[in-house]
Amino acid sequence: MPKYGSFGPLIGVIYVNNTHCRFLVYSAKNAEVLTFHELKLKQIVHNAGWMEYDPTEIWKHTLECIEVAYKNLVILEISPYDIIAVGICSVRGTTVIWDSTTGASLYNAIGWTDCRCTSQLKTILNNVKYNVNYLRPRSGLPLSTCFSALKIKWLMDNVTSVPDHITKRTLCCGTLDSWLLWNLTGAESCGVHATDVTNAQYTGLMNIRTLQWDKRLCEFYRIPLSILPRIHSNSEVFGYVIGGPLDGIPIAGSIGDQPASLLGQLSLKVGQNVCSIDDSCFVLLNTGEELIESQNGLISAIAYKLGAQAKPCYALEGAISNAGATVKWLKEELRINPEINSNDNVVEVLNTFLGESSMISSSCSSSMLNAECGLAAKRSEITFVPAFHGLYSPYWRYDARGTLLGLTSQTTAENVTQAAFEATGFQIHEILQAFKRDAVTWDWKNIKERLLFGGEYAENNSFIQFIADIVGFILERPQTTSPAGLGTMIAAGITMKVVDLKYAELAYMPPSDAFSPTTTQNRRNLLYKRWEYAVRKCLNWNNYETYETDLALFAQRERDPNLSIRRSLPGSIFLTTTFVFLIVAKFLKNKYIT
């Protein structure tokens, strides 16, 4: 039995998301982050809707983060020799191609939010009679630009050297985890070309049941199987680090960022929800060993597979393209300060734990909350749908465009920010409702209406409170440094037999903040109706035929909430009087006969 320092065995995690590259060192004993280093990634935007990254920069940043964190351990007098394994966590769907003989990337990495493939998607949808679910039975995914298959096809058609590399069988293609793994394990000399099930699914080329590349899916997109990496589970030894301070350390786990968050938030029971808010937003529902084929615009996803022989755990997943990115857009493009100036009272309330927050919410009436608690009272009547590059779950409409409705001369920058916060809440609400419609056989009465939150923008209290009010759930925010990093550590720790799920549930569960709704159901229903109207306009933004009629009717409904009742009165009166006349006529007829 090897001897370790006071922190026990250590596990390093390489984590690359949309904005940063990190290396974190965890203690497998208590999941404490002992040190980490991060560097910001440069986002390359050549055209509207495009998003690229320099693969060479990602690799160099990874090396620098590892070296700095390693030195930090020495400074902290923690033995770096206690690191027993490395795990890889990366954003799914971002696509890289490279030459296996030279190790050079042939083009920039195309980000998962990149929508340059819209024209190809239009062609495919036209060929399948606009059935966005055409491939869902095999892949678990709708047809969309956010998955890798169309990006790979675009690279094959637009990078001149690709056909020659395919002929010579020197082309490697993969998501970011594959790129990092290949470089870590020796690159052109002996690099391992592999990926895991969660990243492989987001290519749109993996069969959701066999968990292997699907020949018919590859033929549909005309992508050769030879360029794709080998698929592994999330908890296996993928290879060994060659060179650098971690030389010889096994790479014992790899997992996509959102499934890693589900695992890191310890949402291991069927029916548990988890939500991550960064630039985008993802909501996952653990469905255990049950693969639910979504009929309501969700992704049937692999949550994790913790070992080559282990059974996969599945999830339903909703993807929202713009969440924190909307706030960033307000700040950088519109020069709006995205801060909500709540009074001290409400900030104190929202920062409490579940018990106090629950007590205050139940003891204050809706009117008191609106008048005294500040946050709800400041809300304007505008609705913002930030569909900058279309809408993902549950609509999957690439042609949708953003809308901002209800502006007046009194509308302030803070009102727009509030509407942006609420937009994420509305989209989460739609996904949660889709969960219930898809899992129709479940007993939802016995499933707690709670949602675990994590991610960069989950630290914004006002943001989370707006979402709690829109969704109507208690939102719990575990005090975890990086849920995705912790999930990756767990996956690697299981491979190395220093972690198991039962131990993780006992030893890794952190304290949580809780946010309770402060609005009534009636208020919530009114806001939902406005949101649904705004989404309809967003989906049909270039349909001018019914615009004036819809707008006039909506304005009339806002002024007169009883409009629908009054409109039904003439018909009701007609039916009632007709019925009365028939009774009277029958009565008179009987009397006359008698």
C-alpha positions, 0 to 999 in steps of 0.5 A: 500500500503506497504511503501518501501525505496528509491529504491522501492520494491526489488527482489532477483535472484538466478542464477546458470550457468556453472561456478558460483552461484550468488545471486543478489538483484534488484530494481524493480523501475529501474533494478539496481543491488544493491548488489550481491555475487557469488561463483565459482562452482567446475566442476568434470570431471571423464572421457573425455566428462563428466561434473558433479557438486556436488548438495550439493555444489550448495545448500550450495553456494546458501545459502552463496550467499543469506546470504552475499548479505543480510548482504551487504544490511544492510551494505549499509543501504538498508532495506532487508525487502524491498525484496518482492520476489525471482526468480530462473534462472539456466542453462538448461539441467543439471540434478539432482536426489535425495531421497525425504525422506532424501533430499540427492542427489543420484549422482552428477548433470550431466551438460548439455554439458556432452556427456556420453550418446553417446552410448545410442544416437547411439542406438536410432538413429539406431532404428529410421533410423538415423532421428535426428528429429524423436521426434521434432514434439512433443518436438521441439528438435532434438535427442541429448545428451545435453538434460536431457532425455538421462541423466535421462535414464543413471542415471536410468541404472547406479545408483544402488539405483534408481530402488528401489526408483522408486518402493517406489515412493521416487525418485525426478528428475529435472533440477537445478531449481527444486533442488533449489526450493525443498531445498528452500521450506523445502526439505524433510519436505515439499519441492515443486517439480516443474519446469517451461516451459523453463527448462521442455522443455530442458528435451526433455520430454515436449510437445511443444504445451500442455506445459505438460509432454508428455506420449509418449515421456516418454514411448520412453525413458522409464522414469516414469512420477512419478519422474518428477516435476510439470510444471508451467509458468515462472511467478507464486508463486512456493512456499515460502522460509522456513528458512534463512534470506529470510524466508517467501518470495515467490518464484515468478519466475523461468526461464532458463538462455537463455530465461531469457537473451532474456527477460532481453535484452528486445527483446520482439518484433517478429524478434529480435535476442539475443546472449549469449556468455559464455562457450557455445553460444546461439542465439535466435530469438523471433517468438512471438505467432508463433511456427515455426517447424524448418526444418534447425537444430534449436530448436523450443523453449519456450521463456517465459510464463509470467503467468499461463493464459498467452499465451506462447512466442516462439523462434527459438534457435541455440545452439553452444557447444563451444565458451568461452570454446574454449578460455579457452581450448587455455589458460588452455590446450595449454597454449596460451594467448588468447589476441589479441594485437590490436593497439590503433587506432582499440581499440578506434574505436571498443569501440565507440557507433553506430554513430562513429563506423558506420561513421568510417566503412563507411569512410574507404575503405576495404584496409584502414581498413586492412592496418591501423585499424590493426585487419583485417590485422593480420588475418591468413588464418587458420580455426578452428572448435572446435567440441570437443564434436560434433557439435550442431546447425544446424548439431546435429552431435555427431560424429564430431571432431574438426579440425584446417586447414591451419597451416604453420611455420609462424602460431602464437598463436595469429593466433590460437586465432583469428581463435577460435574467428572467429569460434564462428562467423561462427557458429552464421552466420549459425544459422542466415541463418537458422533463415531466411530459417525457417521463410520463410514467414517473410519479412526479408527486414524490419527486422534490421540486428542487434544482441544483445550480452550478457554474460561473453565473450561479454566483450571481445571487440576483440572477438565481433569485429571478430564476427561482421566481420564474421556475417556482422551484427551490434552487440549491447552490452547493458550495463547490469550487467546480462541479465539473472538475469534481465529477471528473475527479470522481470518474478518475478516482473510480478507475484508480480505486480510491473513490466510489460513489457511496463514499463520494456521497458521504464525504464530498457533499458540500453545504448549500445555499438555497433560493426560494420563490418570492412570487405567486403562481398567478403572477408566474402564470401571467409572465409565462403567457407573455413569454409564450407570446414573445417566443411565437414572435421570435419563431415567426419574426419575419412573418408580417401577415399576422403581426398587427392583429397579434399585437393589437390583441395582445395589447387588448388582453393586457388592458383587460384580463377578462377579455376572453370571458367577455368575448365568450359572453355573446355565444354563452347568452345565445346558447342559454336563451336557445336552451330556454326557448326550447324548454318553454316551447316544449312546455307550451306544446305539452299544455296545448295537447293536454 
